[in-house]
Each structure stands twice: as structure tokens, then as C-alpha cells.
Amino acid sequence: MTNEELGARVAQLEDLESIKRVKARYFRLVDAHDFAGLSQLFWEDAVINSSTASGSRDEFLQALKKRVGARMFHAGHSGEVEFTDSTTAVGHWAMSFTMRSETDDGIVITTGFRRYEDSYAKRDGEWRIARMAMDDVGLDSTYLEPRIF
């Protein structure tokens, strides 16, 4: 292996790690309701397709803001990233989540599973999400009556 080939392999590994960090930050920032931070993970022209909202980055974030009262925990699993060229990649991720919401009627605990297919683009040396599509695999909700003290 030449030094040039080795350099190209190291650069691709660095790019792979950058993409994995973008996705890990996405899950963490959704849970933290950090919408300013989330917006920095997507390119301005990103397109999102999900059960929450479909459309632009800003439309997706507005829909997420409506869930601010819920406590959430998202865990990403089994990431697979394939580079289509030196500045684009496609990632497939599995995700499980738990969401706890309090309503006037009681508490709702929702657990679910999703599949993500993301497209990533590297611009000016930075990887961000260019397209994100989510597919709900399963959702289960449990309703608890309010506590009376």
C-alpha cells in the first residue's frame, strides 16, 4: 500500500467517524430539545421525511418543538455508512426510543422503533445531513392514570 492509498483510507475513516458523530448528536439533541443545535446538523436545504413532519429542515424542527413537554430517550443502533463519493454518503440506522408525556388524563409512555436512511454531504470540510427519511417499525403506548396525593 502506498502512502497516498494509506492517506485516502485514513481520510475516509475520519469522514466515517464524523458522520457517526453527526447521527449520535442528532439523537442526543432531540432528547435535550436543543433545536438550535439540531439545526446545525442539517444543511439548510435538507429534506426530511418522517411521521413527525415532512419537508424542510425548519418545518421538521417546528414539528419537534410541539413535543417539548415530553421526556425522551433515543438510542441509535447498528449504523451502516456507505460512501457514494468523497463528499456524499448514505447511512442506515436502527433506533429505539421511549417518550413520557403528562396529560390532564394521566401519563402516556410510548416506546417505538424506527429505521433511518440518511444522506450526508460534506461541504467546506463539514459533514451534515442532506436528507433524512424515517420509517416507524413499531409503536406501543401505555396509559397510566394520574396520581392522586
C-alpha positions in Angstrom: 0.0 0.0 0.0 1.3 3.4 -1.0 1.4 6.4 1.3 -1.2 8.0 -0.9 -3.5 5.0 -0.6 -3.0 4.9 3.2 -3.8 8.6 3.4 -7.0 8.1 1.5 -8.1 5.3 3.8 -7.3 7.3 6.9 -9.3 10.3 5.5 -12.3 8.0 4.8 -12.1 6.6 8.3 -12.1 10.2 9.7 -15.1 11.0 7.5 -16.9 7.9 8.7 -16.3 9.0 12.4 -17.6 12.5 11.6 -20.8 11.1 10.1 -21.3 8.8 13.1 -20.9 11.8 15.4 -23.5 13.8 13.5 -26.0 11.0 14.0 -25.1 10.5 17.7 -25.5 14.2 18.3 -28.9 14.1 16.5 -30.3 11.6 19.0 -28.8 13.4 22.0 -30.0 16.9 20.9 -33.5 15.6 20.1 -33.7 14.3 23.7 -32.3 17.6 25.1 -34.8 19.7 23.0 -31.8 21.7 21.6 -33.3 22.9 18.4 -30.5 25.4 17.7 -28.0 22.6 18.0 -30.2 20.3 15.8 -30.4 22.9 13.1 -26.6 22.8 12.8 -26.7 19.1 12.0 -28.7 19.6 8.8 -27.8 21.5 5.7 -30.2 24.5 5.2 -31.6 22.8 2.0 -32.1 19.4 3.8 -35.3 17.4 3.2 -36.8 15.3 5.9 -39.5 12.6 5.6 -40.9 11.4 8.9 -44.1 10.6 10.8 -43.5 13.8 12.8 -43.2 16.1 9.7 -42.1 16.1 6.1 -40.5 18.9 4.3 -37.6 21.3 5.1 -35.3 21.3 8.0 -37.1 24.2 9.5 -40.6 22.5 9.1 -39.2 19.4 10.8 -37.8 21.4 13.7 -41.0 23.3 14.2 -42.9 20.0 14.5 -40.4 18.7 17.0 -40.9 21.8 19.1 -44.5 20.8 19.7 -43.2 17.8 21.6 -41.2 19.9 24.1 -43.2 18.7 27.1 -42.3 15.1 26.6 -39.3 13.5 28.2 -37.5 11.4 25.5 -34.7 8.9 25.2 -33.4 7.9 21.7 -30.8 5.2 21.2 -29.3 4.7 17.7 -28.1 1.2 16.8 -26.3 -0.7 14.0 -25.2 2.2 11.9 -24.0 1.3 8.3 -22.5 4.1 6.2 -21.6 3.7 2.6 -19.7 6.4 0.7 -21.0 7.2 -2.7 -18.0 9.5 -3.4 -15.6 11.7 -1.4 -18.3 14.2 -0.4 -21.5 12.2 -0.1 -22.6 9.1 1.8 -25.7 7.1 2.7 -26.3 5.9 6.2 -28.8 3.3 7.6 -29.6 3.3 11.3 -31.9 1.5 13.6 -33.3 3.4 16.6 -35.4 2.7 19.7 -37.0 5.3 21.9 -39.1 5.9 24.9 -41.2 9.0 25.4 -43.0 10.0 28.5 -45.8 12.7 28.3 -48.0 14.0 31.0 -51.6 15.0 30.1 -54.7 16.0 32.0 -55.8 12.4 31.8 -52.6 10.9 33.0 -49.2 9.8 31.8 -48.5 8.2 28.4 -45.4 6.1 27.9 -44.6 5.4 24.3 -41.9 3.1 23.1 -41.0 2.7 19.5 -38.6 1.6 16.9 -37.6 3.3 13.7 -35.3 2.8 10.7 -33.5 5.8 9.3 -32.0 6.2 5.8 -29.9 9.4 5.7 -27.9 11.1 3.0 -24.9 13.1 4.1 -23.0 15.8 2.3 -19.6 17.2 3.0 -19.3 20.9 2.2 -16.4 23.1 3.2 -14.9 20.2 5.1 -18.0 19.6 7.3 -20.4 16.6 7.2 -24.1 17.3 7.7 -27.4 15.6 7.0 -28.7 16.4 3.5 -31.7 14.1 3.6 -33.3 12.1 6.3 -36.1 9.5 6.0 -37.6 7.7 8.9 -39.8 4.6 8.9 -41.7 3.7 12.0 -41.4 0.0 12.6 -43.4 -0.2 15.7 -45.1 2.0 18.4 -46.6 0.9 21.7 -48.3 3.3 24.2 -49.2 2.6 27.8 -51.6 4.9 29.5 -51.3 5.5 33.3 -53.9 7.2 35.4 -52.8 10.4 37.1 -51.5 10.0 40.7 -53.7 11.5 43.4 -51.9 12.5 46.6 
